[in-house]
Amino acid sequence: MMRPSNDLPVVYLCREAVDFRKGINGLAVLVEDVLGLDPF
């Protein structure tokens, strides 16, 4: 089981299917649009 670092304040999970073929830039856009958060 993977555990995130204790230095991370919050971990967000997506419960819907995500197309990882979009690459890191496409996934970053999803974070901004769907969650309204800064992916960085």
N, C-alpha and C positions, 0 to 999 in steps of 0.2 A: 504494500500500500504506500502510495506517495503522500508525503505530508509537506505542505508548504512551509516555508521558513517562518519562524516566530517573529521575524521583523516585519512581516506583512500585516497591516492592520485589518484588512478585509479581503476575502476571496469571493468573487462572483462566479456563479455557474449558470450556464445556459441550459435550460431543460428541453429546448426545441432542437430539431435537427439543424446542423450547421454544415455548409459545404466548404470543406477545408481546401478545395481546389482553388478558392479565391485568393489564396496566399495571405501573407501577413497584412498587406495593405487592405485587401478586401475585408478581412476580419476586423481590422481596426475601424473601418467605416461602419461595420455592423455595431461595434461597441458604441461608437458615437451616436448613431441614429437610434438604435433600439434602447440602449441604456441611458443615453444622454450623458455619458462619462468621457473623460479624457483617457484614451488607451495607454498613454505614457505616464 
